[in-house]
Amino acid sequence: MQPANVNPLVNLLPLLFIFVIFYFLLIRPQKQSQQEHKKMIQNIQKNDEVVTTGGIHGKVINIKDLTVVLRVDENVKIEIEKNHIAYLKKQ
């Protein structure tokens, strides 16, 4: 009995199938989420109420190139990087 000649590419099909599933279940949704977050950050305006990734709630009072200044309480202002804004609060 001779072993059947199997094309080596056939052995790679399961790996390719797993990669395609991995792409559509993990990578693609994460890219879409990153694009939505980037769009949200680009559209931030003064007086928007935001929540940071650290859970700090504040109102945007100044926008710079890479940072924003938030008023978190009377006479309390903090400057954070834009990419640490988690989401805008509904107004």
PyMOL Python script that loads the backbone (N, CA, C, O; Angstrom):
from pymol import cmd

cmd.read_pdbstr("""\
ATOM      1  N   MET A   1       0.842  -1.173   0.000  1.00  0.00           N
ATOM      2  CA  MET A   1       0.000   0.000   0.000  1.00  0.00           C
ATOM      3  C   MET A   1       0.883   1.230   0.000  1.00  0.00           C
ATOM      4  O   MET A   1       1.821   1.351   0.788  1.00  0.00           O
ATOM      5  N   GLN A   2       0.568   2.113  -0.877  1.00  0.00           N
ATOM      6  CA  GLN A   2       1.308   3.367  -0.938  1.00  0.00           C
ATOM      7  C   GLN A   2       0.450   4.470  -0.325  1.00  0.00           C
ATOM      8  O   GLN A   2      -0.768   4.492  -0.503  1.00  0.00           O
ATOM      9  N   PRO A   3       1.098   5.388   0.401  1.00  0.00           N
ATOM     10  CA  PRO A   3       0.320   6.496   0.959  1.00  0.00           C
ATOM     11  C   PRO A   3      -0.191   7.404  -0.153  1.00  0.00           C
ATOM     12  O   PRO A   3       0.466   7.594  -1.176  1.00  0.00           O
ATOM     13  N   ALA A   4      -1.364   7.952   0.071  1.00  0.00           N
ATOM     14  CA  ALA A   4      -1.961   8.845  -0.925  1.00  0.00           C
ATOM     15  C   ALA A   4      -1.159  10.137  -0.976  1.00  0.00           C
ATOM     16  O   ALA A   4      -0.736  10.664   0.053  1.00  0.00           O
ATOM     17  N   ASN A   5      -0.960  10.628  -2.168  1.00  0.00           N
ATOM     18  CA  ASN A   5      -0.254  11.896  -2.329  1.00  0.00           C
ATOM     19  C   ASN A   5      -1.224  13.037  -2.033  1.00  0.00           C
ATOM     20  O   ASN A   5      -2.145  13.308  -2.803  1.00  0.00           O
ATOM     21  N   VAL A   6      -0.996  13.692  -0.907  1.00  0.00           N
ATOM     22  CA  VAL A   6      -1.861  14.788  -0.494  1.00  0.00           C
ATOM     23  C   VAL A   6      -1.121  16.092  -0.744  1.00  0.00           C
ATOM     24  O   VAL A   6       0.042  16.245  -0.372  1.00  0.00           O
ATOM     25  N   ASN A   7      -1.795  16.997  -1.359  1.00  0.00           N
ATOM     26  CA  ASN A   7      -1.212  18.311  -1.621  1.00  0.00           C
ATOM     27  C   ASN A   7      -0.930  19.006  -0.283  1.00  0.00           C
ATOM     28  O   ASN A   7      -1.812  19.045   0.575  1.00  0.00           O
ATOM     29  N   PRO A   8       0.271  19.553  -0.086  1.00  0.00           N
ATOM     30  CA  PRO A   8       0.590  20.220   1.185  1.00  0.00           C
ATOM     31  C   PRO A   8      -0.317  21.422   1.468  1.00  0.00           C
ATOM     32  O   PRO A   8      -0.501  21.794   2.627  1.00  0.00           O
ATOM     33  N   LEU A   9      -0.871  22.018   0.445  1.00  0.00           N
ATOM     34  CA  LEU A   9      -1.754  23.163   0.658  1.00  0.00           C
ATOM     35  C   LEU A   9      -3.054  22.760   1.353  1.00  0.00           C
ATOM     36  O   LEU A   9      -3.670  23.567   2.049  1.00  0.00           O
ATOM     37  N   VAL A  10      -3.459  21.520   1.160  1.00  0.00           N
ATOM     38  CA  VAL A  10      -4.675  21.039   1.805  1.00  0.00           C
ATOM     39  C   VAL A  10      -4.500  21.040   3.324  1.00  0.00           C
ATOM     40  O   VAL A  10      -5.460  21.266   4.061  1.00  0.00           O
ATOM     41  N   ASN A  11      -3.289  20.789   3.784  1.00  0.00           N
ATOM     42  CA  ASN A  11      -3.022  20.797   5.218  1.00  0.00           C
ATOM     43  C   ASN A  11      -3.102  22.206   5.799  1.00  0.00           C
ATOM     44  O   ASN A  11      -3.320  22.363   7.000  1.00  0.00           O
ATOM     45  N   LEU A  12      -2.931  23.220   4.977  1.00  0.00           N
ATOM     46  CA  LEU A  12      -2.977  24.600   5.450  1.00  0.00           C
ATOM     47  C   LEU A  12      -4.393  25.176   5.466  1.00  0.00           C
ATOM     48  O   LEU A  12      -4.620  26.229   6.062  1.00  0.00           O
ATOM     49  N   LEU A  13      -5.333  24.512   4.832  1.00  0.00           N
ATOM     50  CA  LEU A  13      -6.702  25.017   4.780  1.00  0.00           C
ATOM     51  C   LEU A  13      -7.326  25.221   6.164  1.00  0.00           C
ATOM     52  O   LEU A  13      -7.962  26.253   6.377  1.00  0.00           O
ATOM     53  N   PRO A  14      -7.181  24.304   7.101  1.00  0.00           N
ATOM     54  CA  PRO A  14      -7.765  24.568   8.430  1.00  0.00           C
ATOM     55  C   PRO A  14      -7.157  25.809   9.100  1.00  0.00           C
ATOM     56  O   PRO A  14      -7.873  26.575   9.746  1.00  0.00           O
ATOM     57  N   LEU A  15      -5.862  26.005   8.952  1.00  0.00           N
ATOM     58  CA  LEU A  15      -5.230  27.195   9.530  1.00  0.00           C
ATOM     59  C   LEU A  15      -5.750  28.461   8.872  1.00  0.00           C
ATOM     60  O   LEU A  15      -6.006  29.455   9.551  1.00  0.00           O
ATOM     61  N   LEU A  16      -5.907  28.433   7.571  1.00  0.00           N
ATOM     62  CA  LEU A  16      -6.435  29.584   6.852  1.00  0.00           C
ATOM     63  C   LEU A  16      -7.872  29.867   7.294  1.00  0.00           C
ATOM     64  O   LEU A  16      -8.250  31.023   7.489  1.00  0.00           O
ATOM     65  N   PHE A  17      -8.654  28.831   7.446  1.00  0.00           N
ATOM     66  CA  PHE A  17     -10.037  28.974   7.901  1.00  0.00           C
ATOM     67  C   PHE A  17     -10.087  29.592   9.300  1.00  0.00           C
ATOM     68  O   PHE A  17     -10.909  30.472   9.555  1.00  0.00           O
ATOM     69  N   ILE A  18      -9.228  29.145  10.198  1.00  0.00           N
ATOM     70  CA  ILE A  18      -9.173  29.698  11.557  1.00  0.00           C
ATOM     71  C   ILE A  18      -8.775  31.165  11.518  1.00  0.00           C
ATOM     72  O   ILE A  18      -9.336  31.974  12.257  1.00  0.00           O
ATOM     73  N   PHE A  19      -7.820  31.523  10.671  1.00  0.00           N
ATOM     74  CA  PHE A  19      -7.398  32.918  10.570  1.00  0.00           C
ATOM     75  C   PHE A  19      -8.545  33.800  10.076  1.00  0.00           C
ATOM     76  O   PHE A  19      -8.733  34.905  10.584  1.00  0.00           O
ATOM     77  N   VAL A  20      -9.304  33.332   9.102  1.00  0.00           N
ATOM     78  CA  VAL A  20     -10.430  34.109   8.581  1.00  0.00           C
ATOM     79  C   VAL A  20     -11.473  34.327   9.679  1.00  0.00           C
ATOM     80  O   VAL A  20     -11.992  35.433   9.831  1.00  0.00           O
ATOM     81  N   ILE A  21     -11.773  33.297  10.427  1.00  0.00           N
ATOM     82  CA  ILE A  21     -12.723  33.435  11.536  1.00  0.00           C
ATOM     83  C   ILE A  21     -12.177  34.408  12.575  1.00  0.00           C
ATOM     84  O   ILE A  21     -12.910  35.268  13.063  1.00  0.00           O
ATOM     85  N   PHE A  22     -10.904  34.282  12.915  1.00  0.00           N
ATOM     86  CA  PHE A  22     -10.260  35.169  13.884  1.00  0.00           C
ATOM     87  C   PHE A  22     -10.345  36.614  13.418  1.00  0.00           C
ATOM     88  O   PHE A  22     -10.614  37.509  14.220  1.00  0.00           O
ATOM     89  N   TYR A  23     -10.120  36.849  12.135  1.00  0.00           N
ATOM     90  CA  TYR A  23     -10.165  38.206  11.591  1.00  0.00           C
ATOM     91  C   TYR A  23     -11.559  38.811  11.749  1.00  0.00           C
ATOM     92  O   TYR A  23     -11.698  39.938  12.224  1.00  0.00           O
ATOM     93  N   PHE A  24     -12.582  38.068  11.355  1.00  0.00           N
ATOM     94  CA  PHE A  24     -13.933  38.625  11.378  1.00  0.00           C
ATOM     95  C   PHE A  24     -14.530  38.708  12.782  1.00  0.00           C
ATOM     96  O   PHE A  24     -15.424  39.521  13.015  1.00  0.00           O
ATOM     97  N   LEU A  25     -14.063  37.898  13.710  1.00  0.00           N
ATOM     98  CA  LEU A  25     -14.608  37.946  15.065  1.00  0.00           C
ATOM     99  C   LEU A  25     -13.841  38.880  15.994  1.00  0.00           C
ATOM    100  O   LEU A  25     -14.421  39.406  16.945  1.00  0.00           O
ATOM    101  N   LEU A  26     -12.552  39.099  15.742  1.00  0.00           N
ATOM    102  CA  LEU A  26     -11.753  39.891  16.671  1.00  0.00           C
ATOM    103  C   LEU A  26     -11.120  41.137  16.060  1.00  0.00           C
ATOM    104  O   LEU A  26     -11.282  42.234  16.594  1.00  0.00           O
ATOM    105  N   ILE A  27     -10.424  40.989  14.980  1.00  0.00           N
ATOM    106  CA  ILE A  27      -9.636  42.100  14.441  1.00  0.00           C
ATOM    107  C   ILE A  27     -10.528  43.163  13.811  1.00  0.00           C
ATOM    108  O   ILE A  27     -10.379  44.346  14.117  1.00  0.00           O
ATOM    109  N   ARG A  28     -11.429  42.776  12.958  1.00  0.00           N
ATOM    110  CA  ARG A  28     -12.277  43.743  12.244  1.00  0.00           C
ATOM    111  C   ARG A  28     -13.154  44.569  13.186  1.00  0.00           C
ATOM    112  O   ARG A  28     -13.208  45.789  13.028  1.00  0.00           O
ATOM    113  N   PRO A  29     -13.840  43.966  14.155  1.00  0.00           N
ATOM    114  CA  PRO A  29     -14.638  44.789  15.076  1.00  0.00           C
ATOM    115  C   PRO A  29     -13.790  45.761  15.889  1.00  0.00           C
ATOM    116  O   PRO A  29     -14.227  46.875  16.177  1.00  0.00           O
ATOM    117  N   GLN A  30     -12.582  45.348  16.261  1.00  0.00           N
ATOM    118  CA  GLN A  30     -11.717  46.242  17.026  1.00  0.00           C
ATOM    119  C   GLN A  30     -11.286  47.430  16.177  1.00  0.00           C
ATOM    120  O   GLN A  30     -11.229  48.553  16.679  1.00  0.00           O
ATOM    121  N   LYS A  31     -10.985  47.209  14.913  1.00  0.00           N
ATOM    122  CA  LYS A  31     -10.627  48.319  14.020  1.00  0.00           C
ATOM    123  C   LYS A  31     -11.794  49.283  13.869  1.00  0.00           C
ATOM    124  O   LYS A  31     -11.598  50.498  13.882  1.00  0.00           O
ATOM    125  N   GLN A  32     -12.994  48.761  13.727  1.00  0.00           N
ATOM    126  CA  GLN A  32     -14.168  49.626  13.598  1.00  0.00           C
ATOM    127  C   GLN A  32     -14.374  50.441  14.866  1.00  0.00           C
ATOM    128  O   GLN A  32     -14.707  51.625  14.800  1.00  0.00           O
ATOM    129  N   SER A  33     -14.177  49.817  16.011  1.00  0.00           N
ATOM    130  CA  SER A  33     -14.319  50.525  17.281  1.00  0.00           C
ATOM    131  C   SER A  33     -13.274  51.628  17.406  1.00  0.00           C
ATOM    132  O   SER A  33     -13.586  52.720  17.881  1.00  0.00           O
ATOM    133  N   GLN A  34     -12.051  51.362  16.991  1.00  0.00           N
ATOM    134  CA  GLN A  34     -10.996  52.375  17.033  1.00  0.00           C
ATOM    135  C   GLN A  34     -11.320  53.537  16.106  1.00  0.00           C
ATOM    136  O   GLN A  34     -11.071  54.690  16.457  1.00  0.00           O
ATOM    137  N   GLN A  35     -11.865  53.258  14.938  1.00  0.00           N
ATOM    138  CA  GLN A  35     -12.224  54.324  14.006  1.00  0.00           C
ATOM    139  C   GLN A  35     -13.349  55.183  14.571  1.00  0.00           C
ATOM    140  O   GLN A  35     -13.323  56.405  14.420  1.00  0.00           O
ATOM    141  N   GLU A  36     -14.332  54.571  15.217  1.00  0.00           N
ATOM    142  CA  GLU A  36     -15.423  55.333  15.829  1.00  0.00           C
ATOM    143  C   GLU A  36     -14.898  56.211  16.957  1.00  0.00           C
ATOM    144  O   GLU A  36     -15.326  57.356  17.100  1.00  0.00           O
ATOM    145  N   HIS A  37     -13.971  55.685  17.761  1.00  0.00           N
ATOM    146  CA  HIS A  37     -13.394  56.456  18.867  1.00  0.00           C
ATOM    147  C   HIS A  37     -12.595  57.635  18.324  1.00  0.00           C
ATOM    148  O   HIS A  37     -12.676  58.740  18.861  1.00  0.00           O
ATOM    149  N   LYS A  38     -11.829  57.408  17.269  1.00  0.00           N
ATOM    150  CA  LYS A  38     -11.039  58.485  16.658  1.00  0.00           C
ATOM    151  C   LYS A  38     -11.963  59.580  16.122  1.00  0.00           C
ATOM    152  O   LYS A  38     -11.682  60.767  16.286  1.00  0.00           O
ATOM    153  N   LYS A  39     -13.055  59.182  15.486  1.00  0.00           N
ATOM    154  CA  LYS A  39     -14.019  60.143  14.955  1.00  0.00           C
ATOM    155  C   LYS A  39     -14.656  60.942  16.087  1.00  0.00           C
ATOM    156  O   LYS A  39     -14.842  62.153  15.966  1.00  0.00           O
ATOM    157  N   MET A  40     -14.995  60.264  17.195  1.00  0.00           N
ATOM    158  CA  MET A  40     -15.579  60.946  18.343  1.00  0.00           C
ATOM    159  C   MET A  40     -14.608  61.980  18.904  1.00  0.00           C
ATOM    160  O   MET A  40     -15.015  63.095  19.232  1.00  0.00           O
ATOM    161  N   ILE A  41     -13.337  61.626  19.018  1.00  0.00           N
ATOM    162  CA  ILE A  41     -12.331  62.547  19.561  1.00  0.00           C
ATOM    163  C   ILE A  41     -12.156  63.755  18.644  1.00  0.00           C
ATOM    164  O   ILE A  41     -11.981  64.875  19.124  1.00  0.00           O
ATOM    165  N   GLN A  42     -12.201  63.540  17.344  1.00  0.00           N
ATOM    166  CA  GLN A  42     -12.042  64.650  16.400  1.00  0.00           C
ATOM    167  C   GLN A  42     -13.232  65.604  16.450  1.00  0.00           C
ATOM    168  O   GLN A  42     -13.094  66.773  16.090  1.00  0.00           O
ATOM    169  N   ASN A  43     -14.391  65.130  16.886  1.00  0.00           N
ATOM    170  CA  ASN A  43     -15.597  65.958  16.909  1.00  0.00           C
ATOM    171  C   ASN A  43     -15.901  66.561  18.276  1.00  0.00           C
ATOM    172  O   ASN A  43     -16.975  67.130  18.469  1.00  0.00           O
ATOM    173  N   ILE A  44     -14.980  66.448  19.224  1.00  0.00           N
ATOM    174  CA  ILE A  44     -15.209  67.025  20.555  1.00  0.00           C
ATOM    175  C   ILE A  44     -15.207  68.541  20.447  1.00  0.00           C
ATOM    176  O   ILE A  44     -14.373  69.129  19.758  1.00  0.00           O
ATOM    177  N   GLN A  45     -16.153  69.164  21.138  1.00  0.00           N
ATOM    178  CA  GLN A  45     -16.269  70.619  21.137  1.00  0.00           C
ATOM    179  C   GLN A  45     -16.313  71.126  22.568  1.00  0.00           C
ATOM    180  O   GLN A  45     -16.498  70.359  23.513  1.00  0.00           O
ATOM    181  N   LYS A  46     -16.137  72.448  22.709  1.00  0.00           N
ATOM    182  CA  LYS A  46     -16.245  73.053  24.032  1.00  0.00           C
ATOM    183  C   LYS A  46     -17.628  72.777  24.602  1.00  0.00           C
ATOM    184  O   LYS A  46     -18.609  72.664  23.868  1.00  0.00           O
ATOM    185  N   ASN A  47     -17.686  72.672  25.913  1.00  0.00           N
ATOM    186  CA  ASN A  47     -18.908  72.428  26.684  1.00  0.00           C
ATOM    187  C   ASN A  47     -19.467  71.016  26.535  1.00  0.00           C
ATOM    188  O   ASN A  47     -20.542  70.729  27.063  1.00  0.00           O
ATOM    189  N   ASP A  48     -18.768  70.131  25.832  1.00  0.00           N
ATOM    190  CA  ASP A  48     -19.182  68.728  25.810  1.00  0.00           C
ATOM    191  C   ASP A  48     -18.846  68.110  27.159  1.00  0.00           C
ATOM    192  O   ASP A  48     -17.794  68.384  27.735  1.00  0.00           O
ATOM    193  N   GLU A  49     -19.740  67.283  27.650  1.00  0.00           N
ATOM    194  CA  GLU A  49     -19.462  66.561  28.885  1.00  0.00           C
ATOM    195  C   GLU A  49     -18.923  65.189  28.516  1.00  0.00           C
ATOM    196  O   GLU A  49     -19.524  64.463  27.724  1.00  0.00           O
ATOM    197  N   VAL A  50     -17.767  64.840  29.107  1.00  0.00           N
ATOM    198  CA  VAL A  50     -17.075  63.610  28.748  1.00  0.00           C
ATOM    199  C   VAL A  50     -16.747  62.804  29.998  1.00  0.00           C
ATOM    200  O   VAL A  50     -16.790  63.308  31.120  1.00  0.00           O
ATOM    201  N   VAL A  51     -16.418  61.541  29.768  1.00  0.00           N
ATOM    202  CA  VAL A  51     -15.925  60.655  30.817  1.00  0.00           C
ATOM    203  C   VAL A  51     -14.592  60.107  30.332  1.00  0.00           C
ATOM    204  O   VAL A  51     -14.479  59.652  29.194  1.00  0.00           O
ATOM    205  N   THR A  52     -13.578  60.153  31.201  1.00  0.00           N
ATOM    206  CA  THR A  52     -12.255  59.661  30.829  1.00  0.00           C
ATOM    207  C   THR A  52     -12.167  58.163  31.072  1.00  0.00           C
ATOM    208  O   THR A  52     -13.051  57.565  31.686  1.00  0.00           O
ATOM    209  N   THR A  53     -11.086  57.566  30.581  1.00  0.00           N
ATOM    210  CA  THR A  53     -10.881  56.137  30.815  1.00  0.00           C
ATOM    211  C   THR A  53     -10.652  55.841  32.287  1.00  0.00           C
ATOM    212  O   THR A  53     -10.828  54.703  32.725  1.00  0.00           O
ATOM    213  N   GLY A  54     -10.264  56.847  33.054  1.00  0.00           N
ATOM    214  CA  GLY A  54     -10.092  56.685  34.494  1.00  0.00           C
ATOM    215  C   GLY A  54     -11.370  56.912  35.274  1.00  0.00           C
ATOM    216  O   GLY A  54     -11.375  56.783  36.498  1.00  0.00           O
ATOM    217  N   GLY A  55     -12.462  57.251  34.586  1.00  0.00           N
ATOM    218  CA  GLY A  55     -13.745  57.434  35.244  1.00  0.00           C
ATOM    219  C   GLY A  55     -14.017  58.846  35.712  1.00  0.00           C
ATOM    220  O   GLY A  55     -14.973  59.071  36.453  1.00  0.00           O
ATOM    221  N   ILE A  56     -13.199  59.809  35.300  1.00  0.00           N
ATOM    222  CA  ILE A  56     -13.396  61.197  35.707  1.00  0.00           C
ATOM    223  C   ILE A  56     -14.407  61.848  34.771  1.00  0.00           C
ATOM    224  O   ILE A  56     -14.277  61.767  33.550  1.00  0.00           O
ATOM    225  N   HIS A  57     -15.414  62.493  35.355  1.00  0.00           N
ATOM    226  CA  HIS A  57     -16.436  63.194  34.590  1.00  0.00           C
ATOM    227  C   HIS A  57     -16.075  64.670  34.568  1.00  0.00           C
ATOM    228  O   HIS A  57     -15.683  65.234  35.589  1.00  0.00           O
ATOM    229  N   GLY A  58     -16.209  65.296  33.399  1.00  0.00           N
ATOM    230  CA  GLY A  58     -15.918  66.715  33.326  1.00  0.00           C
ATOM    231  C   GLY A  58     -16.477  67.342  32.073  1.00  0.00           C
ATOM    232  O   GLY A  58     -16.982  66.664  31.179  1.00  0.00           O
ATOM    233  N   LYS A  59     -16.371  68.669  32.033  1.00  0.00           N
ATOM    234  CA  LYS A  59     -16.840  69.447  30.890  1.00  0.00           C
ATOM    235  C   LYS A  59     -15.624  70.018  30.183  1.00  0.00           C
ATOM    236  O   LYS A  59     -14.729  70.565  30.828  1.00  0.00           O
ATOM    237  N   VAL A  60     -15.584  69.896  28.865  1.00  0.00           N
ATOM    238  CA  VAL A  60     -14.469  70.401  28.071  1.00  0.00           C
ATOM    239  C   VAL A  60     -14.536  71.920  28.057  1.00  0.00           C
ATOM    240  O   VAL A  60     -15.553  72.504  27.682  1.00  0.00           O
ATOM    241  N   ILE A  61     -13.426  72.563  28.476  1.00  0.00           N
ATOM    242  CA  ILE A  61     -13.398  74.029  28.454  1.00  0.00           C
ATOM    243  C   ILE A  61     -12.343  74.566  27.503  1.00  0.00           C
ATOM    244  O   ILE A  61     -12.377  75.743  27.145  1.00  0.00           O
ATOM    245  N   ASN A  62     -11.395  73.714  27.085  1.00  0.00           N
ATOM    246  CA  ASN A  62     -10.371  74.148  26.136  1.00  0.00           C
ATOM    247  C   ASN A  62      -9.869  72.927  25.383  1.00  0.00           C
ATOM    248  O   ASN A  62      -9.696  71.854  25.961  1.00  0.00           O
ATOM    249  N   ILE A  63      -9.637  73.101  24.086  1.00  0.00           N
ATOM    250  CA  ILE A  63      -9.157  72.006  23.248  1.00  0.00           C
ATOM    251  C   ILE A  63      -7.829  72.422  22.642  1.00  0.00           C
ATOM    252  O   ILE A  63      -7.718  73.486  22.033  1.00  0.00           O
ATOM    253  N   LYS A  64      -6.815  71.569  22.813  1.00  0.00           N
ATOM    254  CA  LYS A  64      -5.496  71.794  22.228  1.00  0.00           C
ATOM    255  C   LYS A  64      -5.245  70.702  21.199  1.00  0.00           C
ATOM    256  O   LYS A  64      -6.129  69.893  20.920  1.00  0.00           O
ATOM    257  N   ASP A  65      -4.036  70.679  20.634  1.00  0.00           N
ATOM    258  CA  ASP A  65      -3.735  69.686  19.606  1.00  0.00           C
ATOM    259  C   ASP A  65      -3.884  68.253  20.118  1.00  0.00           C
ATOM    260  O   ASP A  65      -4.609  67.451  19.528  1.00  0.00           O
ATOM    261  N   LEU A  66      -3.201  67.936  21.208  1.00  0.00           N
ATOM    262  CA  LEU A  66      -3.205  66.569  21.717  1.00  0.00           C
ATOM    263  C   LEU A  66      -3.942  66.410  23.040  1.00  0.00           C
ATOM    264  O   LEU A  66      -4.161  65.289  23.497  1.00  0.00           O
ATOM    265  N   THR A  67      -4.327  67.521  23.656  1.00  0.00           N
ATOM    266  CA  THR A  67      -4.947  67.458  24.978  1.00  0.00           C
ATOM    267  C   THR A  67      -6.225  68.277  25.028  1.00  0.00           C
ATOM    268  O   THR A  67      -6.500  69.089  24.144  1.00  0.00           O
ATOM    269  N   VAL A  68      -6.992  68.051  26.068  1.00  0.00           N
ATOM    270  CA  VAL A  68      -8.163  68.872  26.367  1.00  0.00           C
ATOM    271  C   VAL A  68      -8.100  69.244  27.847  1.00  0.00           C
ATOM    272  O   VAL A  68      -7.550  68.507  28.666  1.00  0.00           O
ATOM    273  N   VAL A  69      -8.671  70.398  28.170  1.00  0.00           N
ATOM    274  CA  VAL A  69      -8.764  70.826  29.558  1.00  0.00           C
ATOM    275  C   VAL A  69     -10.202  70.605  30.001  1.00  0.00           C
ATOM    276  O   VAL A  69     -11.147  71.072  29.364  1.00  0.00           O
ATOM    277  N   LEU A  70     -10.348  69.883  31.108  1.00  0.00           N
ATOM    278  CA  LEU A  70     -11.670  69.573  31.644  1.00  0.00           C
ATOM    279  C   LEU A  70     -11.893  70.324  32.946  1.00  0.00           C
ATOM    280  O   LEU A  70     -10.976  70.468  33.755  1.00  0.00           O
ATOM    281  N   ARG A  71     -13.107  70.797  33.140  1.00  0.00           N
ATOM    282  CA  ARG A  71     -13.512  71.328  34.440  1.00  0.00           C
ATOM    283  C   ARG A  71     -14.274  70.202  35.121  1.00  0.00           C
ATOM    284  O   ARG A  71     -15.327  69.768  34.653  1.00  0.00           O
ATOM    285  N   VAL A  72     -13.716  69.735  36.242  1.00  0.00           N
ATOM    286  CA  VAL A  72     -14.346  68.625  36.946  1.00  0.00           C
ATOM    287  C   VAL A  72     -15.147  69.094  38.152  1.00  0.00           C
ATOM    288  O   VAL A  72     -16.009  68.367  38.648  1.00  0.00           O
ATOM    289  N   ASP A  73     -14.865  70.315  38.631  1.00  0.00           N
ATOM    290  CA  ASP A  73     -15.600  70.906  39.743  1.00  0.00           C
ATOM    291  C   ASP A  73     -15.312  72.400  39.716  1.00  0.00           C
ATOM    292  O   ASP A  73     -14.490  72.856  38.921  1.00  0.00           O
ATOM    293  N   GLU A  74     -15.967  73.153  40.560  1.00  0.00           N
ATOM    294  CA  GLU A  74     -15.686  74.586  40.626  1.00  0.00           C
ATOM    295  C   GLU A  74     -14.205  74.781  40.936  1.00  0.00           C
ATOM    296  O   GLU A  74     -13.683  74.205  41.890  1.00  0.00           O
ATOM    297  N   ASN A  75     -13.537  75.592  40.129  1.00  0.00           N
ATOM    298  CA  ASN A  75     -12.125  75.928  40.301  1.00  0.00           C
ATOM    299  C   ASN A  75     -11.189  74.727  40.215  1.00  0.00           C
ATOM    300  O   ASN A  75     -10.054  74.807  40.685  1.00  0.00           O
ATOM    301  N   VAL A  76     -11.631  73.625  39.632  1.00  0.00           N
ATOM    302  CA  VAL A  76     -10.765  72.455  39.447  1.00  0.00           C
ATOM    303  C   VAL A  76     -10.727  72.129  37.961  1.00  0.00           C
ATOM    304  O   VAL A  76     -11.729  71.732  37.365  1.00  0.00           O
ATOM    305  N   LYS A  77      -9.543  72.306  37.376  1.00  0.00           N
ATOM    306  CA  LYS A  77      -9.353  72.013  35.959  1.00  0.00           C
ATOM    307  C   LYS A  77      -8.223  71.004  35.833  1.00  0.00           C
ATOM    308  O   LYS A  77      -7.221  71.086  36.544  1.00  0.00           O
ATOM    309  N   ILE A  78      -8.390  70.056  34.926  1.00  0.00           N
ATOM    310  CA  ILE A  78      -7.318  69.107  34.649  1.00  0.00           C
ATOM    311  C   ILE A  78      -7.116  69.030  33.146  1.00  0.00           C
ATOM    312  O   ILE A  78      -8.049  69.225  32.367  1.00  0.00           O
ATOM    313  N   GLU A  79      -5.893  68.746  32.757  1.00  0.00           N
ATOM    314  CA  GLU A  79      -5.569  68.592  31.342  1.00  0.00           C
ATOM    315  C   GLU A  79      -5.256  67.126  31.094  1.00  0.00           C
ATOM    316  O   GLU A  79      -4.409  66.538  31.765  1.00  0.00           O
ATOM    317  N   ILE A  80      -5.949  66.543  30.124  1.00  0.00           N
ATOM    318  CA  ILE A  80      -5.742  65.133  29.800  1.00  0.00           C
ATOM    319  C   ILE A  80      -5.498  64.992  28.305  1.00  0.00           C
ATOM    320  O   ILE A  80      -5.827  65.882  27.521  1.00  0.00           O
ATOM    321  N   GLU A  81      -4.920  63.867  27.925  1.00  0.00           N
ATOM    322  CA  GLU A  81      -4.738  63.572  26.510  1.00  0.00           C
ATOM    323  C   GLU A  81      -6.084  63.181  25.906  1.00  0.00           C
ATOM    324  O   GLU A  81      -6.921  62.553  26.553  1.00  0.00           O
ATOM    325  N   LYS A  82      -6.263  63.570  24.655  1.00  0.00           N
ATOM    326  CA  LYS A  82      -7.545  63.301  23.985  1.00  0.00           C
ATOM    327  C   LYS A  82      -7.866  61.814  23.913  1.00  0.00           C
ATOM    328  O   LYS A  82      -9.025  61.419  24.043  1.00  0.00           O
ATOM    329  N   ASN A  83      -6.839  60.985  23.705  1.00  0.00           N
ATOM    330  CA  ASN A  83      -7.126  59.561  23.528  1.00  0.00           C
ATOM    331  C   ASN A  83      -7.549  58.873  24.828  1.00  0.00           C
ATOM    332  O   ASN A  83      -7.879  57.687  24.813  1.00  0.00           O
ATOM    333  N   HIS A  84      -7.543  59.598  25.954  1.00  0.00           N
ATOM    334  CA  HIS A  84      -8.019  59.026  27.213  1.00  0.00           C
ATOM    335  C   HIS A  84      -9.466  59.411  27.510  1.00  0.00           C
ATOM    336  O   HIS A  84      -9.958  59.178  28.614  1.00  0.00           O
ATOM    337  N   ILE A  85     -10.135  59.991  26.542  1.00  0.00           N
ATOM    338  CA  ILE A  85     -11.565  60.246  26.686  1.00  0.00           C
ATOM    339  C   ILE A  85     -12.290  58.980  26.243  1.00  0.00           C
ATOM    340  O   ILE A  85     -12.152  58.536  25.104  1.00  0.00           O
ATOM    341  N   ALA A  86     -13.054  58.415  27.153  1.00  0.00           N
ATOM    342  CA  ALA A  86     -13.736  57.151  26.862  1.00  0.00           C
ATOM    343  C   ALA A  86     -14.989  57.377  26.028  1.00  0.00           C
ATOM    344  O   ALA A  86     -15.205  56.698  25.023  1.00  0.00           O
ATOM    345  N   TYR A  87     -15.825  58.345  26.453  1.00  0.00           N
ATOM    346  CA  TYR A  87     -17.055  58.603  25.705  1.00  0.00           C
ATOM    347  C   TYR A  87     -17.635  59.944  26.097  1.00  0.00           C
ATOM    348  O   TYR A  87     -17.278  60.527  27.121  1.00  0.00           O
ATOM    349  N   LEU A  88     -18.541  60.418  25.252  1.00  0.00           N
ATOM    350  CA  LEU A  88     -19.283  61.647  25.524  1.00  0.00           C
ATOM    351  C   LEU A  88     -20.543  61.282  26.290  1.00  0.00           C
ATOM    352  O   LEU A  88     -21.210  60.295  25.978  1.00  0.00           O
ATOM    353  N   LYS A  89     -20.863  62.085  27.294  1.00  0.00           N
ATOM    354  CA  LYS A  89     -22.110  61.873  28.022  1.00  0.00           C
ATOM    355  C   LYS A  89     -23.257  62.398  27.176  1.00  0.00           C
ATOM    356  O   LYS A  89     -23.114  63.406  26.483  1.00  0.00           O
ATOM    357  N   LYS A  90     -24.374  61.730  27.231  1.00  0.00           N
ATOM    358  CA  LYS A  90     -25.559  62.176  26.492  1.00  0.00           C
ATOM    359  C   LYS A  90     -26.073  63.459  27.113  1.00  0.00           C
ATOM    360  O   LYS A  90     -26.163  63.577  28.335  1.00  0.00           O
ATOM    361  N   GLN A  91     -26.412  64.428  26.258  1.00  0.00           N
ATOM    362  CA  GLN A  91     -26.898  65.715  26.758  1.00  0.00           C
ATOM    363  C   GLN A  91     -28.363  65.878  26.485  1.00  0.00           C
ATOM    364  O   GLN A  91     -28.946  66.904  26.837  1.00  0.00           O
TER     365      GLN A  91
END
""", "prot")
cmd.dss("prot")
cmd.show_as("cartoon", "prot")
cmd.util.cbc("prot")
cmd.orient("prot")
